[in-house]
Amino acid sequence: MPQEEPPAGRKAAPEPFEVVDSGQAPGNHGGHALWVKHIQERPKDRPFFFWFASTDAHRGWDADGDWDAAAYGPKHDPRKVRVPPFLVDNEATREDLASYYNEVTRLDHYVGRVVQELERQQIARNTLIFVLADNGRPFPRAKTRLHDSGMKTALVAHWPAGIRRAGAPSTGLASSIDLAPTILEVANMSRPVTLQGRSLRPVFENPDTRVRRFAFSEHNWHDYEANARGVRDGEFLYILNLRPAQPWQGPADSVRSPSYAALQTARQTSSLSLAQRDVFLAPRPTEELYRTADDPPQLVNLATQPAQAAALKRLRAVMQQWREETGDSAPADYSRDGFHRDTGERLGKQRDTSYYRTPAGADQNADRVNRPGPY
């Protein structure tokens, strides 16, 4: 039967969701204003699944303007933030980072309110909560990168009734594609063949359990032309870049940021450090290899070092196997830049999509391939 018009301010819910809304409210534009309300209004006679997706911490920053000191506490002091080595340590960058941390603080507050409401309803003990980010922070050499600064994010699982050693960290590899299999197993539901991830349920029993040997990542078009893949094995990170001619400066919103402007100024005066020069490096290597524990910012490429030839050969073969089994490809007619690489401004008119061409894997029908590749 035809779907009824949703109430004002609420979006029509695509299947399988029953309720979808923007999460916005006066004084809070972070996407989490209605989280607690939905938990309160849930049908009490059946299980539930909520996907609470905040716009914190996305540019442009709005937590500063919506700040509720009574709820969130004091704002972050720009003088006290830690500036990563790939950014310029000046006042503008520090203020940019402080605004980012303010958004993270606001998000943390609303996660806490969700937990409080679950406890009030006496269902927190048997509710599995995942808290995670889908990418690194929106700064140069972070978001869209396959290095740690762009891909390595926190994953917190909270389930008092189902996690044996609460608070115990796990050093094993996990991927975002592992969440769906985990949730289905916890809910005692069958797993469709389309899921390529691994259930993390064994890690809940023992945090030392390893459910995968490898974790893969992709950098496809995101504002700019790109096609790169990464694989980790817990010791090394291997990156295959099939569009090495262009730099990996970060998404367009980060190019429009004060932090990027500071890097551009330093570049004009030839005062960039090694880490900062990597933001603008072009062409980039086709292959990169890093021992992550020894090189956290991934600045020393080991791909050309004879001592690491065995590790390079092994992970190169793993990557090739994954690409073949999952239908990956790098089409010649790939999507092009949609924004200017120096200014971050849109190329063409607002709705111009002429830059959009053949996505990676489309020529191999990758969206119909269920094989997970090596794990």
C-alpha positions in Angstrom: 0.0 0.0 0.0 1.2 3.6 -0.6 3.5 4.9 2.1 1.9 7.6 4.3 3.5 11.1 4.3 5.9 11.3 7.3 5.2 13.9 10.0 6.8 17.4 9.6 10.5 17.3 10.1 10.7 13.5 9.6 11.9 11.7 6.5 10.2 8.8 4.9 11.8 5.6 6.2 13.4 3.3 3.6 13.3 -0.3 4.3 14.3 -1.9 6.7 14.0 1.2 8.9 10.7 2.2 10.4 11.8 5.7 11.5 14.3 8.0 9.9 14.9 11.7 10.8 17.7 14.3 10.6 18.2 14.4 14.4 18.2 18.2 14.3 16.6 20.5 16.9 16.9 24.2 17.9 20.3 24.6 19.6 21.6 21.3 18.4 22.6 20.7 14.8 24.9 17.7 15.4 22.3 15.0 14.4 21.9 13.6 17.9 19.2 15.8 19.4 16.4 13.1 19.2 18.4 10.0 20.1 17.0 9.7 23.6 13.5 10.5 22.4 13.5 7.6 20.0 14.6 5.2 22.7 11.8 6.5 24.9 9.2 6.0 22.2 10.4 2.6 20.9 7.8 -0.2 20.9 8.5 -1.8 24.3 7.2 -5.3 23.3 10.0 -6.2 20.8 13.7 -6.0 20.3 15.2 -2.9 18.6 18.0 -1.7 16.4 19.0 1.9 16.3 21.6 3.3 13.9 22.5 6.7 15.4 24.6 8.6 12.9 25.8 11.9 14.1 27.1 14.7 11.9 29.7 15.4 14.6 32.5 15.7 13.7 32.0 17.0 10.2 32.9 20.4 8.7 31.6 23.0 8.9 31.9 23.1 12.7 28.7 24.1 14.4 29.2 22.8 18.0 31.0 26.1 18.8 27.8 28.1 18.0 25.5 25.5 19.6 27.6 25.1 22.7 25.9 24.3 26.0 28.5 24.7 28.7 26.2 23.4 31.4 25.9 20.1 29.5 29.3 19.8 27.7 31.6 21.6 30.0 34.2 24.2 28.9 35.3 24.3 25.3 38.7 23.0 24.3 41.6 25.5 24.7 43.4 25.9 21.4 46.6 26.4 23.3 46.4 22.9 24.8 45.6 20.8 21.7 48.2 18.4 20.2 49.0 19.3 16.6 49.9 16.2 14.5 53.2 16.4 12.6 51.6 16.7 9.2 49.9 20.0 10.2 51.4 23.5 10.8 51.5 24.4 14.5 50.0 27.9 14.4 47.0 29.7 16.0 44.6 29.0 13.1 45.3 25.3 13.0 45.0 25.0 16.8 41.6 26.8 16.7 40.6 24.4 13.9 41.5 21.4 15.9 39.9 22.8 19.1 36.6 23.2 17.1 36.9 19.6 16.0 37.4 18.4 19.6 34.4 20.4 20.7 32.3 18.4 18.2 33.7 15.1 19.5 32.9 16.3 23.1 29.4 17.0 22.1 29.0 13.6 20.5 30.4 11.9 23.6 27.8 13.8 25.7 24.9 12.4 23.7 26.3 8.9 23.6 26.4 9.1 27.4 22.7 10.2 27.4 21.8 7.2 25.4 23.5 4.9 27.9 21.7 6.7 30.8 18.3 6.2 29.1 19.0 2.5 28.5 20.0 2.2 32.2 16.8 4.1 33.3 14.7 1.6 31.3 16.8 -1.3 32.9 17.8 -2.7 29.5 21.4 -1.5 29.3 22.8 -4.8 30.5 21.5 -6.7 27.5 22.0 -4.0 24.9 25.0 -4.2 22.6 26.3 -0.8 21.8 29.0 -0.1 19.1 30.6 3.3 19.0 32.9 4.0 16.1 34.0 6.5 13.4 33.9 5.6 9.7 37.1 7.5 8.9 39.8 9.7 10.2 39.2 13.4 11.1 38.5 15.8 8.3 41.9 17.4 8.1 44.7 17.2 5.5 46.4 13.8 5.3 43.6 12.3 7.4 40.2 11.5 6.0 40.3 9.6 2.7 43.9 8.5 3.4 44.7 4.8 3.7 47.3 5.5 6.3 46.5 5.3 10.0 45.5 9.0 10.1 42.7 8.2 7.7 41.7 4.6 8.4 42.6 3.6 11.9 39.7 4.6 14.1 38.3 3.5 17.5 35.8 0.7 17.8 34.1 0.4 21.2 31.8 -2.4 22.1 29.7 -2.3 25.3 27.5 -5.3 26.3 27.6 -6.1 30.0 25.6 -9.4 29.5 27.7 -10.6 26.6 31.3 -9.4 26.9 33.3 -11.4 29.4 36.2 -9.1 30.1 34.7 -5.6 30.2 37.2 -2.9 29.4 39.8 -5.3 28.1 41.3 -4.0 24.8 41.8 -6.2 21.8 44.8 -5.8 19.5 43.3 -7.9 16.7 42.1 -6.5 13.4 38.5 -5.6 12.7 36.7 -4.0 9.8 33.5 -2.1 9.6 32.1 -4.9 7.4 32.4 -7.1 10.5 29.6 -5.2 12.4 26.6 -6.7 10.5 27.7 -10.3 10.9 28.3 -9.7 14.6 24.9 -8.1 15.2 23.1 -10.9 13.4 24.9 -13.6 15.3 24.2 -11.8 18.7 20.5 -11.6 17.6 20.4 -15.3 16.7 19.5 -14.4 13.1 20.6 -16.1 9.9 23.4 -14.6 7.9 22.8 -13.7 4.3 25.4 -14.8 1.7 26.0 -11.1 0.7 27.8 -10.3 3.9 31.6 -10.4 3.5 32.7 -9.6 7.1 33.6 -11.8 10.1 31.6 -12.0 13.3 33.4 -10.4 16.3 31.4 -12.5 18.8 34.5 -14.6 19.6 36.4 -11.5 20.6 33.6 -10.8 23.2 34.5 -14.1 24.7 38.2 -13.6 24.6 39.8 -10.2 23.5 42.9 -12.1 22.5 41.0 -14.0 19.8 41.9 -13.1 16.2 39.0 -13.3 13.8 40.9 -12.1 10.7 44.5 -12.1 9.5 44.0 -9.2 7.1 41.9 -6.0 7.0 41.4 -4.2 3.7 40.5 -0.6 2.9 39.7 1.4 -0.2 40.1 4.9 -1.5 37.8 5.5 -4.3 36.4 8.8 -5.6 35.7 11.3 -2.8 35.7 14.8 -4.2 38.8 13.9 -6.2 39.9 11.2 -8.6 41.5 8.3 -6.6 41.8 4.6 -6.7 43.9 3.0 -4.0 43.7 -0.1 -1.8 45.3 -1.0 1.5 45.8 -4.2 3.4 47.0 -4.7 7.0 48.2 -7.8 8.7 48.8 -6.4 12.2 52.4 -5.7 11.5 52.6 -4.1 8.1 50.4 -1.8 6.0 50.7 -2.2 2.3 49.1 0.4 -0.1 48.6 0.0 -3.8 47.9 3.3 -5.5 46.5 3.0 -9.0 46.2 6.8 -9.5 49.6 7.9 -8.3 49.9 11.0 -10.4 47.9 13.2 -8.0 48.4 14.1 -4.3 46.3 12.8 -1.4 45.6 16.1 0.2 42.3 15.2 1.8 38.7 15.9 0.9 37.5 19.2 -0.4 36.2 20.5 2.9 39.6 20.0 4.5 41.2 21.8 1.5 39.0 24.8 2.4 40.1 24.6 6.0 42.4 27.0 8.0 44.7 24.0 8.6 45.2 23.5 4.8 45.7 27.3 4.3 48.5 27.2 6.9 50.1 24.3 4.9 49.9 26.2 1.7 51.5 29.3 3.3 54.4 27.1 4.6 54.7 25.5 1.2 55.2 28.9 -0.5 58.0 29.7 1.9 59.6 26.2 1.6 59.2 25.6 5.3 57.3 22.3 5.2 58.5 19.4 7.3 58.8 15.9 5.8 55.4 14.9 7.2 53.8 18.2 5.9 55.3 17.8 2.4 53.6 14.4 2.1 50.2 16.3 1.9 51.3 17.7 -1.5 53.5 14.8 -2.7 52.9 14.1 -6.4 53.5 11.8 -8.0 53.1 9.3 -5.2 54.6 5.8 -5.1 52.5 3.1 -6.7 53.4 0.9 -3.7 53.9 1.8 -0.1 54.9 -0.4 2.8 55.1 0.5 6.4 55.8 -1.3 9.7 53.1 0.5 11.7 54.5 0.0 15.2 57.9 1.5 14.2 56.5 4.3 12.1 53.1 5.5 13.4 52.7 8.4 11.0 53.8 6.2 8.1 56.5 8.4 6.6 59.2 5.8 5.9 58.2 3.8 2.8 59.8 0.4 3.1 58.6 -0.9 -0.4 62.0 -0.3 -2.0 64.1 -1.7 0.9 65.6 -5.2 0.1 65.2 -6.2 3.8 61.4 -6.0 3.4 61.2 -7.7 0.1 59.5 -10.8 1.6 56.8 -8.8 3.4 56.2 -6.7 0.2 55.8 -9.8 -1.9 53.5 -11.5 0.5 51.1 -8.6 1.0 51.2 -7.8 -2.7 50.0 -11.3 -3.4 47.3 -11.0 -0.7 46.1 -7.8 -2.3 46.0 -9.3 -5.8 44.0 -12.2 -4.5 41.5 -9.9 -2.8 41.1 -7.8 -5.9 40.5 -10.8 -8.1 38.1 -12.6 -5.7 36.0 -9.5 -5.0 35.8 -8.2 -8.6 37.8 -5.0 -8.0 39.1 -3.0 -10.9 40.6 0.4 -11.9 38.6 1.5 -15.0 40.3 3.7 -17.5 37.3 6.0 -17.6 37.3 6.7 -13.8 35.4 9.5 -12.1 37.4 12.7 -12.2 37.9 15.6 -9.8 34.7 17.3 -8.8 36.5 20.1 -6.8 39.6 22.2 -7.3 42.6 20.6 -5.6 44.1 23.9 -4.3 41.0 25.8 -3.3 38.5 23.0 -2.6 35.9 24.8 -4.6 33.4 22.9 -6.7 34.2 22.5 -10.4 31.2 23.3 -12.5 27.6 24.1 -11.3 26.1 22.7 -8.1 24.3 19.8 -9.8 26.9 19.1 -12.5 27.9 15.5 -12.3 29.8 15.3 -15.6 32.9 14.3 -13.6 31.1 11.0 -12.6 32.3 8.1 -14.8 32.8 4.4 -14.2 33.1 3.4 -10.5 35.8 0.9 -9.5 34.5 -2.7 -9.9 31.6 -1.7 -12.1 33.1 -3.4 -15.2 33.5 -6.6 -13.1 30.0 -6.5 -11.6 31.6 -6.3 -8.2 28.3 -5.3 -6.5 27.1 -8.9 -7.3 30.2 -10.6 -6.0 29.8 -12.1 -2.5 33.2 -13.6 -2.1 35.1 -12.0 0.8 38.6 -12.5 -0.4 41.3 -13.6 2.1 40.7 -12.8 5.7 
